Structure formats: structure tokens, C-alpha cells
Amino acid sequence: MTDVRELRILWGQRLRRDRWQLITWVLGIGALTLFAASAIEQTYGEESSRAEILQVAIATPAILMLRGLPRDASQGGFMFFLIYAFLALLAGLMSTFLAVRHSRADEETGSAELIAATPAGRLTPAVATVLHGISANVLVALAVFGGFAAAGLDREGSLLAGAATGAVGLAFLGVGLLISQLMGTSRGANGYAASAVVLAYLLRGIGDAGGTPSADGLSMTAGGASWFSPIGWGQQTFAFTGDRWWPLLLPLGLAVVSGGAAWLLLQRRDSGASVFGALPGRASARRGLSSPTALALRLQIGSIMGWCIGGLTMGMLAGSLGSAIAAADAPSGNITATLRAMLETQGVSLTQLMISAMFSIAGVLAAACGLQAILRLRQEEAGGTAELLLAAPISRLHWLVSYVVLGAASVVLVLSLTAFGTWASLAAAGDTSIDGQIVWATAVAQLPAALIYLAVPALVFVFWPAATIAGGWALLGAGVVLGIFGGLVGLDKSIRDLSPFTHTPVPSGTTTDWSGAWWMLAIAVVAGAVAMVGMRRRETGTA
């Protein structure tokens, strides 16, 4: 039987340990909700304006892919359509990181074994983690409710929107706990759990983009793919427009089932063990591991393969979905015809518009893949294994360069596979509305922004090592919010321009402006060069 006092102590320890992360997540999600609601009220205060935007969105499935499922032109319904899917994505990522940090990561560091040697045992910390995750998602739900309500929206709809966000977070809390039991490392668990959240976002987007529009062009019925996504389940609450509470049973059911499975596995396995544990290694290393770059590749091959598979899948979806949507007839014929005519005058097709939208997500995947190379550097240094490596005749500069080169190669590989998947799916569908060179140019356009998230974190690693991991993810998160969602929350263009993703070119023939790409590439080169110069003078340690 769990001792209440020990449970309270462990729960308090988790709250103290995560206090800054939790404050950042909750306040950030709440502020994003409030700013978005206020910006929409100022920009689209008239229902007629909102109706026009919804009709254009339904005629342009790329918008549905990134935003959500339209229901009507009311202020609350319009707001839920634009922002809910991203709020649920953030809640899911917060929950998976929290679950892995207090389960598999604690086992890796040995702290879980120390606690298990006390009267608390092995199970009480898991209960404390569950309570911690539930409380975090309750706070997120209240923050979303407060943001919507403060903007003057209906309180019942605001409460349901908050509950839907928190319920999705709880579903991924259970998923994160389960994956932590399956995987042998926290890095692997975080990678697969985060991929599950992104996959849910994509499935929701595919379902929304392929849904059935209404006759008036103001609402849609979600496609089948949305029903395989917890984020899609939360959308089915129809906050502000239908106020249905029963869909929340689906993410809560997933939380119970996945959390229960994690609990059963925890009871039956040894501390430090996993379902998919590491295989026994060789007695001696292969000759191919004789260089730092080869060792870095060996340490990261699993995560790189995961990002590459994600990029290839993204490309195949972009091509096949773009072709299907371009060939489909929308009910709002006048708007669709007008939109297509406007695009044709600019040399852009609906397929190309969809592919550009999907490649913006692929650029984020590539940036995350490159960033992980630098984060691994910090993990090796903080864990003490870097000192063992540098005791051999290997310079600090050589060590840094090996990870930077691997990170750059990983970025190129992810984007190349995305482009290949897109080109192959377009060729298989016989779609000739977009030239193959444009597909590859769209992939190249994402490269400079992704390299920024390799070079700048390398600079942070050299001059401020302790901030590498938190700072790296914060930079990427800020870039995504400012670059992709900055306009939604009404941020000034000068602030949105701080994100590299804002300056990514959109190839459309000979008129493409590549100046932003060249500037970003120059910044990445300079940051990388300064990092290498600083590394020659920097001591290796755990500071």
C-alpha cells in the first residue's frame, strides 16, 4: 500500500524539479491562447470576414492541414478552428517529456534505484509521476480556459476547449509512460513518444484536409484519419459550436489503457530493464568505429533513422494528398475557381501549395534532427564519457566537428528523403501539375533554416554548456511559434522575422527570392566558425 507521506514527498520533489519547465509550459500555452484570441478579434471581428476565410480554407486543404476543422463563422468556432490543434500538440509534447523524465531517465541516472532502496519502493515514484502529470495537464486546461474566457468568449465553450486540451495531454502522458517501459534509453523513449504526438497531429491534419465540406462552405466533417488521432478526438468536442463532452472519453480511455499497461510492465520487469532492451555488444569494436565521426554516428543512428523515416513518410503524404486534393471538386466552386486562377497567375498549383505547407513541417523535423547532434555532445560531456574519448589523441575541435558534420549530413538526408517521397508519390499518381525540380528546390529551401538550429546551438554549447539542451529546444520552439504561428497570434512582423522559418523561400519558378536563404546560410556558417574557434580554447567539463 502506498504510503501517503512518501507519495507527498516524491510528488513535491517532482514539482520542485520541474517548477521552471512547468511554469514555462503552462504560462506559454495560456498566453498563446489569449494572444491568439485577441488578435483574431481585432483582425476578424466581423462574421462576414471570418466566413470568407473559412471558405478559402476549405478550398485550400493545406490550411486545414496546419490549422483544424472548420465548424462555423462564429468567433469561438473560428478561434477553435485556428488554434486548438496546436495547443493540443503542445500539451502532448509537455506530457511525454514529463513522463519520460520521471521514469526511464531516472532509471538511466540511477536515482530511481536509490529511491527503490527506501521504503517508497519502485511503485510509489510511478504514482507520484502520474499525479504530477495529471496536475500539470489540469493547469494547462485551466490556462486555456482562462485565455479564451479572458478574450470574452463563451465560458462553457472555453471550459470545454480547456478540458479537450488537457485530455489530450493526459492521453499522451499514458503513452509516454508506456513507451518509457518499452524503450531502454530516455533518448529513444523521448524520440518515439514525441513522434507519436507529431503523428497524431498529422493524422488529424490528413483527416481534416480530406474531410467532407458542407454545402455553404463554412464547415466540414472530418475524414477517417482524424479518428485515429487523440488530437482529432479533442477536436470532435466542437467547443463553442456544439459543446459535446462525450468525445473526451476517448483520450481519457487511451490514458487509462496505456497507463495501465505501463503499470503492469513496471511491476513485472527489473529496474533498468526494458521490453526492447539493448542487444549484447561485440567484445571489440569494428574498424569502422576508429574515428569520432563514426562513433557519433553509432550513438545516434537510431534517432537519425527515425527522423529520416518521418521525412520520407511526410513526403509521400505530401505528394499523394496534394494530388488527391488538386483533383477533387470543392462545393464552393466559385471560391475554388477564383483561388486556382489566382494561383495560376503566380505559377503555383494547389498541389504545390500543399507540398509547401508539408515541407514547412519537414523543415522543423530536419532542424530537430540536426539539433539532436549538438544535444548529444552535451550529454556525452555531462555524463563524463567525453573525457574518456578526449584522453585519446583526439582534439576537442575534432570532436566538435565530427558531431557538426554528422548533424549537417542528417539534415540533408531528412530533407532529401522528404523530397524523394514527394517526387515518387507524385510520379505514381501521374501528377504533372508541379515540376520535379520545384519539389527538390522546395527541399533545398528548408536547408538554411534547419542549419541555423545546428550552428547556433553549437555556439551555445561552446560558450554556455549548461544551457545547451534547454536553450536548443527553446530556440526551436520559439522559431516554430514565431515563424509558423506568429501571424495567428497577431505578432508584429519585426518579431516574426526573428524566426528562420519566416525567411524560408517558397520556390515558384524563376521569380523565387532566395535572399533570405543566403543570409541564413551565412549566419549558420559564421556561427559554426565561431563555435569551432571557441572550442579550441574551451576546457571540457560538466559546467
Secondary structure, DSSP 8 states (H G I E B T S, - for coil): ---HHHHHHHHHHHHHHTHHHHHHHHHHHHHHHHHHHHHHHHHS-SHHHHHHHHHHHHH-HHHHHHS-----SSHHHHHHHHHHHHHHHHHHHHHHHHHHHTTHHHHHHTHHHHHHTSTTTTHHHHHHHHHHHHHHHHHHHHHHHHHHHHTT--HHHHHHHHHHHHHHHHHHHHHHHHHHHHBSSHHHHHHHHHHHHHHHHHHHHHHHHTSEE-TTSS-EE--GGGGG-HHHHHHTT-TTTT---GGGHHHHHHHHHHHHHHHHHHHHS-TT--TB------SS--GGGSSHHHHHHHHHHHHHHHHHHHHHHHHHHHHHHHHHHHHS--S-HHHHHHHHHHHHHTT--HHHHHHHHHHHHHHHHHHHHHHHHHHHHHHHHHTTHHHHHHTSS--HHHHHHHHHHHHHHHHHHHHHHHHHHHHHHHHHHT--SS-HHHHHHHHHHHHHHHHHHHHHHHHHHHH-GGGHHHHHHHHHHHHHHHHHHTTTTT--HHHHTTSGGGG-----STT---HHHHHHHHHHHHHHHHHHHHHTT---S--
